[in-house]
Amino acid sequence: GGIPTGGVLVLDGGIKQATTVGCLMPGIDDGKAVWEGSGLSHDTIAAQCCSSGGTCSRTVDEKCVAGHSRDLKGDITEFTYAKTEEFCTANGLDMCKQSCAG
């Protein structure tokens, strides 16, 4: 597992249009869970998973994967890419390939 060779985009999860915040690169951003200076209201990268068919799943067992950002004022649980991948797999889900805003 881990960040794919070509990197993976970090998207603004607050809007439906896939707006890029940055790109996580293997060997450089493996431990990154916060995108400092993103310009967004919260810099922590929110973990989310998708079904094998691509349906977004921000919750598992009716609980937000990283916590509810509004309720926690952005203080959600930090997930690295590898930790998110591990969590999704353990719950029978995949990593998302699209923004899950909405």
N, CA, C and O atoms as a Tinker XYZ file with bonds, in Angstrom:
   408  protein
     1  N      0.801000   -1.191000    0.000000    73     2
     2  CA     0.000000    0.000000    0.000000    64     1     3
     3  C      0.845000    1.256000    0.000000    63     2     4     5
     4  O      2.025000    1.229000   -0.351000    81     3
     5  N      0.255000    2.312000    0.381000    73     3     6
     6  CA     0.921000    3.605000    0.413000    64     5     7
     7  C      0.575000    4.458000   -0.787000    63     6     8     9
     8  O     -0.153000    4.037000   -1.685000    81     7
     9  N      1.107000    5.656000   -0.783000    73     7    10
    10  CA     0.830000    6.614000   -1.858000    64     9    11
    11  C      1.329000    6.050000   -3.190000    63    10    12    13
    12  O      2.483000    5.628000   -3.277000    81    11
    13  N      0.487000    6.033000   -4.228000    73    11    14
    14  CA     0.904000    5.523000   -5.537000    64    13    15
    15  C      2.098000    6.299000   -6.100000    63    14    16    17
    16  O      2.314000    7.461000   -5.754000    81    15
    17  N      2.860000    5.651000   -6.959000    73    15    18
    18  CA     4.075000    6.222000   -7.537000    64    17    19
    19  C      3.877000    7.612000   -8.120000    63    18    20    21
    20  O      4.722000    8.483000   -7.914000    81    19
    21  N      2.795000    7.846000   -8.835000    73    19    22
    22  CA     2.552000    9.148000   -9.460000    64    21    23
    23  C      1.968000   10.186000   -8.534000    63    22    24    25
    24  O      1.752000   11.328000   -8.940000    81    23
    25  N      1.707000    9.807000   -7.281000    73    23    26
    26  CA     1.110000   10.729000   -6.319000    64    25    27
    27  C     -0.400000   10.626000   -6.324000    63    26    28    29
    28  O     -0.988000    9.915000   -7.139000    81    27
    29  N     -1.016000   11.341000   -5.408000    73    27    30
    30  CA    -2.474000   11.339000   -5.302000    64    29    31
    31  C     -2.934000   12.745000   -4.930000    63    30    32    33
    32  O     -2.344000   13.398000   -4.069000    81    31
    33  N     -3.999000   13.201000   -5.594000    73    31    34
    34  CA    -4.504000   14.549000   -5.342000    64    33    35
    35  C     -5.231000   14.642000   -4.009000    63    34    36    37
    36  O     -5.906000   13.703000   -3.586000    81    35
    37  N     -5.083000   15.779000   -3.359000    73    35    38
    38  CA    -5.878000   16.131000   -2.187000    64    37    39
    39  C     -6.898000   17.139000   -2.697000    63    38    40    41
    40  O     -6.530000   18.187000   -3.228000    81    39
    41  N     -8.193000   16.820000   -2.534000    73    39    42
    42  CA    -9.263000   17.662000   -3.067000    64    41    43
    43  C    -10.003000   18.385000   -1.954000    63    42    44    45
    44  O    -10.079000   17.898000   -0.826000    81    43
    45  N    -10.542000   19.537000   -2.276000    73    43    46
    46  CA   -11.400000   20.279000   -1.358000    64    45    47
    47  C    -12.706000   19.505000   -1.245000    63    46    48    49
    48  O    -13.465000   19.415000   -2.210000    81    47
    49  N    -12.969000   18.947000   -0.070000    73    47    50
    50  CA   -14.161000   18.140000    0.128000    64    49    51
    51  C    -15.410000   18.943000    0.402000    63    50    52    53
    52  O    -16.484000   18.369000    0.581000    81    51
    53  N    -15.295000   20.254000    0.439000    73    51    54
    54  CA   -16.439000   21.087000    0.768000    64    53    55
    55  C    -17.240000   21.572000   -0.424000    63    54    56    57
    56  O    -18.276000   22.215000   -0.259000    81    55
    57  N    -16.767000   21.268000   -1.627000    73    55    58
    58  CA   -17.482000   21.699000   -2.828000    64    57    59
    59  C    -17.563000   20.544000   -3.817000    63    58    60    61
    60  O    -16.695000   19.671000   -3.826000    81    59
    61  N    -18.605000   20.535000   -4.651000    73    59    62
    62  CA   -18.802000   19.418000   -5.581000    64    61    63
    63  C    -17.785000   19.407000   -6.713000    63    62    64    65
    64  O    -17.393000   18.340000   -7.186000    81    63
    65  N    -17.354000   20.594000   -7.153000    73    63    66
    66  CA   -16.351000   20.651000   -8.211000    64    65    67
    67  C    -15.017000   20.201000   -7.622000    63    66    68    69
    68  O    -14.604000   20.706000   -6.579000    81    67
    69  N    -14.348000   19.268000   -8.267000    73    67    70
    70  CA   -13.084000   18.733000   -7.760000    64    69    71
    71  C    -11.991000   19.795000   -7.838000    63    70    72    73
    72  O    -11.336000   19.945000   -8.870000    81    71
    73  N    -11.797000   20.525000   -6.754000    73    71    74
    74  CA   -10.782000   21.566000   -6.689000    64    73    75
    75  C     -9.561000   21.020000   -5.962000    63    74    76    77
    76  O     -9.663000   20.578000   -4.818000    81    75
    77  N     -8.415000   21.048000   -6.618000    73    75    78
    78  CA    -7.193000   20.492000   -6.059000    64    77    79
    79  C     -6.593000   21.397000   -4.996000    63    78    80    81
    80  O     -6.418000   22.596000   -5.209000    81    79
    81  N     -6.279000   20.802000   -3.841000    73    79    82
    82  CA    -5.582000   21.495000   -2.759000    64    81    83
    83  C     -4.083000   21.272000   -2.924000    63    82    84    85
    84  O     -3.284000   22.178000   -2.691000    81    83
    85  N     -3.711000   20.068000   -3.325000    73    83    86
    86  CA    -2.310000   19.722000   -3.507000    64    85    87
    87  C     -2.179000   18.282000   -3.959000    63    86    88    89
    88  O     -3.166000   17.642000   -4.323000    81    87
    89  N     -0.956000   17.776000   -3.933000    73    87    90
    90  CA    -0.686000   16.409000   -4.364000    64    89    91
    91  C      0.247000   15.746000   -3.360000    63    90    92    93
    92  O      1.327000   16.263000   -3.077000    81    91
    93  N     -0.165000   14.605000   -2.823000    73    91    94
    94  CA     0.685000   13.833000   -1.920000    64    93    95
    95  C      1.626000   12.988000   -2.769000    63    94    96    97
    96  O      1.185000   12.290000   -3.681000    81    95
    97  N      2.915000   13.050000   -2.472000    73    95    98
    98  CA     3.907000   12.294000   -3.228000    64    97    99
    99  C      4.549000   11.228000   -2.343000    63    98   100   101
   100  O      4.845000   11.485000   -1.176000    81    99
   101  N      4.768000   10.015000   -2.905000    73    99   102
   102  CA     5.378000    8.944000   -2.121000    64   101   103
   103  C      6.799000    9.315000   -1.701000    63   102   104   105
   104  O      7.545000    9.935000   -2.459000    81   103
   105  N      7.155000    8.924000   -0.483000    73   103   106
   106  CA     8.493000    9.208000    0.028000    64   105   107
   107  C      8.651000   10.618000    0.561000    63   106   108   109
   108  O      9.627000   10.912000    1.251000    81   107
   109  N      7.706000   11.496000    0.252000    73   107   110
   110  CA     7.762000   12.889000    0.711000    64   109   111
   111  C      6.626000   13.164000    1.690000    63   110   112   113
   112  O      6.833000   13.765000    2.745000    81   111
   113  N      5.430000   12.720000    1.331000    73   111   114
   114  CA     4.228000   13.047000    2.105000    64   113   115
   115  C      3.609000   11.850000    2.823000    63   114   116   117
   116  O      2.440000   11.901000    3.205000    81   115
   117  N      4.374000   10.775000    3.011000    73   115   118
   118  CA     3.826000    9.558000    3.616000    64   117   119
   119  C      3.225000    9.800000    4.999000    63   118   120   121
   120  O      2.253000    9.141000    5.368000    81   119
   121  N      3.783000   10.724000    5.763000    73   119   122
   122  CA     3.291000   11.007000    7.103000    64   121   123
   123  C      2.347000   12.188000    7.178000    63   122   124   125
   124  O      1.920000   12.575000    8.266000    81   123
   125  N      2.014000   12.769000    6.029000    73   123   126
   126  CA     1.197000   13.995000    6.017000    64   125   127
   127  C     -0.287000   13.693000    6.199000    63   126   128   129
   128  O     -0.861000   12.879000    5.477000    81   127
   129  N     -0.900000   14.366000    7.182000    73   127   130
   130  CA    -2.338000   14.250000    7.423000    64   129   131
   131  C     -2.980000   15.632000    7.447000    63   130   132   133
   132  O     -4.203000   15.760000    7.496000    81   131
   133  N     -2.141000   16.661000    7.412000    73   131   134
   134  CA    -2.604000   18.049000    7.458000    64   133   135
   135  C     -1.937000   18.803000    6.316000    63   134   136   137
   136  O     -0.725000   18.698000    6.126000    81   135
   137  N     -2.726000   19.565000    5.553000    73   135   138
   138  CA    -2.174000   20.376000    4.466000    64   137   139
   139  C     -2.123000   21.817000    4.952000    63   138   140   141
   140  O     -3.073000   22.578000    4.771000    81   139
   141  N     -0.996000   22.185000    5.575000    73   139   142
   142  CA    -0.821000   23.530000    6.138000    64   141   143
   143  C     -0.968000   24.591000    5.053000    63   142   144   145
   144  O     -0.462000   24.433000    3.942000    81   143
   145  N     -1.662000   25.668000    5.386000    73   143   146
   146  CA    -1.802000   26.781000    4.455000    64   145   147
   147  C     -2.669000   26.481000    3.255000    63   146   148   149
   148  O     -2.480000   27.067000    2.189000    81   147
   149  N     -3.624000   25.571000    3.415000    73   147   150
   150  CA    -4.481000   25.176000    2.291000    64   149   151
   151  C     -5.395000   26.311000    1.829000    63   150   152   153
   152  O     -5.888000   26.305000    0.702000    81   151
   153  N     -5.613000   27.286000    2.718000    73   151   154
   154  CA    -6.544000   28.356000    2.397000    64   153   155
   155  C     -7.988000   27.974000    2.692000    63   154   156   157
   156  O     -8.897000   28.786000    2.517000    81   155
   157  N     -8.200000   26.749000    3.135000    73   155   158
   158  CA    -9.539000   26.284000    3.489000    64   157   159
   159  C     -9.794000   26.575000    4.963000    63   158   160   161
   160  O     -8.875000   26.948000    5.691000    81   159
   161  N    -11.025000   26.408000    5.400000    73   159   162
   162  CA   -11.338000   26.686000    6.802000    64   161   163
   163  C    -10.658000   25.695000    7.740000    63   162   164   165
   164  O    -10.425000   26.016000    8.905000    81   163
   165  N    -10.333000   24.495000    7.254000    73   163   166
   166  CA    -9.633000   23.488000    8.054000    64   165   167
   167  C     -8.559000   22.840000    7.184000    63   166   168   169
   168  O     -8.792000   22.565000    6.007000    81   167
   169  N     -7.385000   22.596000    7.762000    73   167   170
   170  CA    -6.265000   22.045000    6.999000    64   169   171
   171  C     -6.118000   20.526000    7.098000    63   170   172   173
   172  O     -5.371000   19.935000    6.318000    81   171
   173  N     -6.818000   19.878000    8.044000    73   171   174
   174  CA    -6.693000   18.428000    8.189000    64   173   175
   175  C     -7.352000   17.740000    7.000000    63   174   176   177
   176  O     -8.481000   18.061000    6.630000    81   175
   177  N     -6.635000   16.793000    6.407000    73   175   178
   178  CA    -7.149000   16.045000    5.262000    64   177   179
   179  C     -8.152000   15.018000    5.792000    63   178   180   181
   180  O     -7.789000   14.157000    6.592000    81   179
   181  N     -9.403000   15.104000    5.353000    73   179   182
   182  CA   -10.456000   14.210000    5.840000    64   181   183
   183  C    -10.395000   12.860000    5.135000    63   182   184   185
   184  O    -10.322000   12.784000    3.909000    81   183
   185  N    -10.427000   11.802000    5.933000    73   183   186
   186  CA   -10.440000   10.449000    5.378000    64   185   187
   187  C    -11.843000   10.110000    4.890000    63   186   188   189
   188  O    -12.836000   10.440000    5.539000    81   187
   189  N    -11.909000    9.454000    3.753000    73   187   190
   190  CA   -13.183000    8.953000    3.242000    64   189   191
   191  C    -12.897000    7.726000    2.402000    63   190   192   193
   192  O    -11.805000    7.583000    1.854000    81   191
   193  N    -13.865000    6.849000    2.301000    73   191   194
   194  CA   -13.723000    5.608000    1.554000    64   193   195
   195  C    -14.843000    5.516000    0.524000    63   194   196   197
   196  O    -15.828000    6.250000    0.599000    81   195
   197  N    -14.685000    4.611000   -0.434000    73   195   198
   198  CA   -15.705000    4.395000   -1.458000    64   197   199
   199  C    -15.972000    2.901000   -1.614000    63   198   200   201
   200  O    -15.117000    2.067000   -1.317000    81   199
   201  N    -17.171000    2.582000   -2.082000    73   199   202
   202  CA   -17.488000    1.192000   -2.404000    64   201   203
   203  C    -16.711000    0.817000   -3.661000    63   202   204   205
   204  O    -16.155000    1.686000   -4.333000    81   203
   205  N    -16.674000   -0.465000   -3.975000    73   203   206
   206  CA   -15.970000   -0.897000   -5.187000    64   205   207
   207  C    -16.599000   -0.291000   -6.434000    63   206   208   209
   208  O    -15.942000   -0.183000   -7.469000    81   207
   209  N    -17.870000    0.106000   -6.342000    73   207   210
   210  CA   -18.554000    0.751000   -7.460000    64   209   211
   211  C    -18.328000    2.245000   -7.529000    63   210   212   213
   212  O    -18.802000    2.903000   -8.455000    81   211
   213  N    -17.598000    2.800000   -6.546000    73   211   214
   214  CA   -17.271000    4.221000   -6.562000    64   213   215
   215  C    -18.186000    5.110000   -5.742000    63   214   216   217
   216  O    -18.028000    6.331000   -5.749000    81   215
   217  N    -19.150000    4.515000   -5.030000    73   215   218
   218  CA   -20.038000    5.314000   -4.187000    64   217   219
   219  C    -19.299000    5.763000   -2.935000    63   218   220   221
   220  O    -18.716000    4.944000   -2.225000    81   219
   221  N    -19.322000    7.059000   -2.666000    73   219   222
   222  CA   -18.621000    7.617000   -1.510000    64   221   223
   223  C    -19.243000    7.158000   -0.206000    63   222   224   225
   224  O    -20.458000    6.998000   -0.095000    81   223
   225  N    -18.379000    6.950000    0.778000    73   223   226
   226  CA   -18.839000    6.557000    2.097000    64   225   227
   227  C    -18.011000    7.312000    3.130000    63   226   228   229
   228  O    -16.931000    6.866000    3.518000    81   227
   229  N    -18.522000    8.454000    3.569000    73   227   230
   230  CA   -17.824000    9.220000    4.597000    64   229   231
   231  C    -18.090000    8.655000    5.985000    63   230   232   233
   232  O    -17.477000    9.074000    6.967000    81   231
   233  N    -19.014000    7.697000    6.055000    73   231   234
   234  CA   -19.333000    7.086000    7.345000    64   233   235
   235  C    -19.174000    5.572000    7.278000    63   234   236   237
   236  O    -19.340000    4.964000    6.220000    81   235
   237  N    -18.853000    4.977000    8.414000    73   235   238
   238  CA   -18.805000    3.532000    8.587000    64   237   239
   239  C    -19.549000    3.270000    9.887000    63   238   240   241
   240  O    -19.257000    3.890000   10.910000    81   239
   241  N    -20.503000    2.359000    9.850000    73   239   242
   242  CA   -21.357000    2.091000   11.019000    64   241   243
   243  C    -22.015000    3.371000   11.527000    63   242   244   245
   244  O    -22.125000    3.593000   12.733000    81   243
   245  N    -22.448000    4.205000   10.588000    73   243   246
   246  CA   -23.156000    5.459000   10.870000    64   245   247
   247  C    -22.322000    6.492000   11.624000    63   246   248   249
   248  O    -22.873000    7.415000   12.225000    81   247
   249  N    -21.000000    6.344000   11.596000    73   247   250
   250  CA   -20.108000    7.320000   12.224000    64   249   251
   251  C    -19.151000    7.844000   11.164000    63   250   252   253
   252  O    -18.638000    7.075000   10.353000    81   251
   253  N    -18.909000    9.156000   11.168000    73   251   254
   254  CA   -17.952000    9.736000   10.224000    64   253   255
   255  C    -16.592000    9.078000   10.428000    63   254   256   257
   256  O    -16.159000    8.873000   11.562000    81   255
   257  N    -15.929000    8.753000    9.341000    73   255   258
   258  CA   -14.635000    8.081000    9.398000    64   257   259
   259  C    -13.665000    8.841000   10.301000    63   258   260   261
   260  O    -13.048000    8.240000   11.180000    81   259
   261  N    -13.523000   10.135000   10.101000    73   259   262
   262  CA   -12.558000   10.927000   10.870000    64   261   263
   263  C    -13.217000   11.823000   11.913000    63   262   264   265
   264  O    -12.535000   12.570000   12.616000    81   263
   265  N    -14.533000   11.749000   12.014000    73   263   266
   266  CA   -15.272000   12.643000   12.908000    64   265   267
   267  C    -15.996000   13.693000   12.088000    63   266   268   269
   268  O    -15.632000   13.930000   10.936000    81   267
   269  N    -17.001000   14.319000   12.647000    73   267   270
   270  CA   -17.800000   15.314000   11.931000    64   269   271
   271  C    -17.133000   16.678000   12.061000    63   270   272   273
   272  O    -17.097000   17.253000   13.148000    81   271
   273  N    -16.609000   17.190000   10.962000    73   271   274
   274  CA   -15.818000   18.427000   10.957000    64   273   275
   275  C    -16.551000   19.619000   11.559000    63   274   276   277
   276  O    -15.963000   20.388000   12.319000    81   275
   277  N    -17.823000   19.777000   11.227000    73   275   278
   278  CA   -18.569000   20.930000   11.768000    64   277   279
   279  C    -18.721000   20.820000   13.283000    63   278   280   281
   280  O    -18.518000   21.797000   14.004000    81   279
   281  N    -19.075000   19.637000   13.762000    73   279   282
   282  CA   -19.243000   19.433000   15.204000    64   281   283
   283  C    -17.928000   19.612000   15.958000    63   282   284   285
   284  O    -17.910000   20.110000   17.083000    81   283
   285  N    -16.834000   19.201000   15.327000    73   283   286
   286  CA   -15.520000   19.238000   15.977000    64   285   287
   287  C    -14.720000   20.487000   15.625000    63   286   288   289
   288  O    -13.549000   20.600000   15.987000    81   287
   289  N    -15.354000   21.431000   14.914000    73   287   290
   290  CA   -14.688000   22.662000   14.480000    64   289   291
   291  C    -13.363000   22.364000   13.756000    63   290   292   293
   292  O    -12.358000   23.046000   13.956000    81   291
   293  N    -13.397000   21.327000   12.914000    73   291   294
   294  CA   -12.237000   20.964000   12.110000    64   293   295
   295  C    -11.236000   20.069000   12.801000    63   294   296   297
   296  O    -10.268000   19.635000   12.177000    81   295
   297  N    -11.446000   19.778000   14.089000    73   295   298
   298  CA   -10.495000   18.969000   14.853000    64   297   299
   299  C    -10.799000   17.481000   14.675000    63   298   300   301
   300  O    -11.041000   16.765000   15.647000    81   299
   301  N    -10.784000   17.028000   13.415000    73   299   302
   302  CA   -11.084000   15.633000   13.110000    64   301   303
   303  C     -9.843000   14.765000   13.308000    63   302   304   305
   304  O     -8.726000   15.276000   13.401000    81   303
   305  N    -10.048000   13.455000   13.372000    73   303   306
   306  CA    -8.948000   12.510000   13.519000    64   305   307
   307  C     -8.050000   12.588000   12.290000    63   306   308   309
   308  O     -8.532000   12.572000   11.157000    81   307
   309  N     -6.750000   12.672000   12.521000    73   307   310
   310  CA    -5.799000   12.754000   11.409000    64   309   311
   311  C     -5.508000   11.366000   10.850000    63   310   312   313
   312  O     -5.201000   10.433000   11.593000    81   311
   313  N     -5.609000   11.246000    9.530000    73   311   314
   314  CA    -5.303000   10.014000    8.821000    64   313   315
   315  C     -4.256000   10.307000    7.755000    63   314   316   317
   316  O     -4.436000   11.225000    6.954000    81   315
   317  N     -3.170000    9.547000    7.730000    73   315   318
   318  CA    -2.247000    9.607000    6.598000    64   317   319
   319  C     -2.896000    8.820000    5.453000    63   318   320   321
   320  O     -3.932000    8.185000    5.650000    81   319
   321  N     -2.303000    8.857000    4.278000    73   319   322
   322  CA    -2.827000    8.089000    3.146000    64   321   323
   323  C     -2.847000    6.600000    3.500000    63   322   324   325
   324  O     -3.850000    5.921000    3.282000    81   323
   325  N     -1.727000    6.089000    4.051000    73   323   326
   326  CA    -1.634000    4.665000    4.386000    64   325   327
   327  C     -2.663000    4.270000    5.441000    63   326   328   329
   328  O     -3.266000    3.201000    5.347000    81   327
   329  N     -2.865000    5.119000    6.437000    73   327   330
   330  CA    -3.849000    4.826000    7.486000    64   329   331
   331  C     -5.264000    4.817000    6.905000    63   330   332   333
   332  O     -6.088000    3.988000    7.292000    81   331
   333  N     -5.546000    5.732000    5.982000    73   331   334
   334  CA    -6.859000    5.762000    5.330000    64   333   335
   335  C     -7.064000    4.497000    4.508000    63   334   336   337
   336  O     -8.122000    3.871000    4.570000    81   335
   337  N     -6.046000    4.127000    3.738000    73   335   338
   338  CA    -6.115000    2.926000    2.908000    64   337   339
   339  C     -6.356000    1.685000    3.777000    63   338   340   341
   340  O     -7.178000    0.834000    3.439000    81   339
   341  N     -5.642000    1.595000    4.882000    73   339   342
   342  CA    -5.786000    0.472000    5.816000    64   341   343
   343  C     -7.201000    0.439000    6.407000    63   342   344   345
   344  O     -7.819000   -0.623000    6.487000    81   343
   345  N     -7.706000    1.598000    6.817000    73   343   346
   346  CA    -9.049000    1.699000    7.391000    64   345   347
   347  C    -10.105000    1.286000    6.374000    63   346   348   349
   348  O    -11.001000    0.501000    6.687000    81   347
   349  N    -10.000000    1.813000    5.160000    73   347   350
   350  CA   -10.984000    1.495000    4.117000    64   349   351
   351  C    -10.994000   -0.007000    3.835000    63   350   352   353
   352  O    -12.057000   -0.627000    3.792000    81   351
   353  N     -9.822000   -0.584000    3.645000    73   351   354
   354  CA    -9.706000   -2.011000    3.349000    64   353   355
   355  C    -10.298000   -2.853000    4.475000    63   354   356   357
   356  O    -11.019000   -3.817000    4.218000    81   355
   357  N     -9.995000   -2.491000    5.726000    73   355   358
   358  CA   -10.500000   -3.236000    6.885000    64   357   359
   359  C    -12.023000   -3.194000    6.973000    63   358   360   361
   360  O    -12.638000   -4.061000    7.595000    81   359
   361  N    -12.627000   -2.188000    6.350000    73   359   362
   362  CA   -14.082000   -2.043000    6.375000    64   361   363
   363  C    -14.737000   -2.428000    5.048000    63   362   364   365
   364  O    -15.886000   -2.068000    4.788000    81   363
   365  N    -13.993000   -3.167000    4.203000    73   363   366
   366  CA   -14.536000   -3.658000    2.943000    64   365   367
   367  C    -14.753000   -2.586000    1.900000    63   366   368   369
   368  O    -15.576000   -2.748000    0.999000    81   367
   369  N    -14.010000   -1.475000    2.015000    73   367   370
   370  CA   -14.155000   -0.349000    1.091000    64   369   371
   371  C    -12.841000   -0.083000    0.372000    63   370   372   373
   372  O    -11.811000   -0.668000    0.709000    81   371
   373  N    -12.880000    0.802000   -0.618000    73   371   374
   374  CA   -11.702000    1.179000   -1.397000    64   373   375
   375  C    -11.381000    2.649000   -1.178000    63   374   376   377
   376  O    -12.176000    3.389000   -0.599000    81   375
   377  N    -10.218000    3.062000   -1.643000    73   375   378
   378  CA    -9.869000    4.480000   -1.658000    64   377   379
   379  C    -10.693000    5.142000   -2.761000    63   378   380   381
   380  O    -10.915000    4.546000   -3.816000    81   379
   381  N    -11.142000    6.361000   -2.521000    73   379   382
   382  CA   -11.950000    7.084000   -3.505000    64   381   383
   383  C    -11.073000    7.652000   -4.613000    63   382   384   385
   384  O     -9.915000    8.006000   -4.390000    81   383
   385  N    -11.638000    7.730000   -5.792000    73   383   386
   386  CA   -10.938000    8.303000   -6.935000    64   385   387
   387  C    -11.579000    9.622000   -7.359000    63   386   388   389
   388  O    -11.261000   10.154000   -8.423000    81   387
   389  N    -12.487000   10.156000   -6.526000    73   387   390
   390  CA   -13.186000   11.396000   -6.846000    64   389   391
   391  C    -13.525000   12.142000   -5.565000    63   390   392   393
   392  O    -13.443000   11.588000   -4.469000    81   391
   393  N    -13.906000   13.398000   -5.714000    73   391   394
   394  CA   -14.360000   14.194000   -4.579000    64   393   395
   395  C    -15.695000   13.645000   -4.096000    63   394   396   397
   396  O    -16.542000   13.250000   -4.898000    81   395
   397  N    -15.874000   13.624000   -2.798000    73   395   398
   398  CA   -17.127000   13.119000   -2.220000    64   397   399
   399  C    -17.947000   14.237000   -1.601000    63   398   400   401
   400  O    -18.733000   13.997000   -0.684000    81   399
   401  N    -17.773000   15.447000   -2.087000    73   399   402
   402  CA   -18.528000   16.594000   -1.560000    64   401   403
   403  C    -20.014000   16.404000   -1.800000    63   402   404   405
   404  O    -20.434000   15.776000   -2.772000    81   403
   405  N    -20.799000   16.964000   -0.886000    73   403   406
   406  CA   -22.237000   16.925000   -1.094000    64   405   407
   407  C    -22.968000   16.216000    0.009000    63   406   408
   408  O    -24.193000   16.106000   -0.033000    81   407
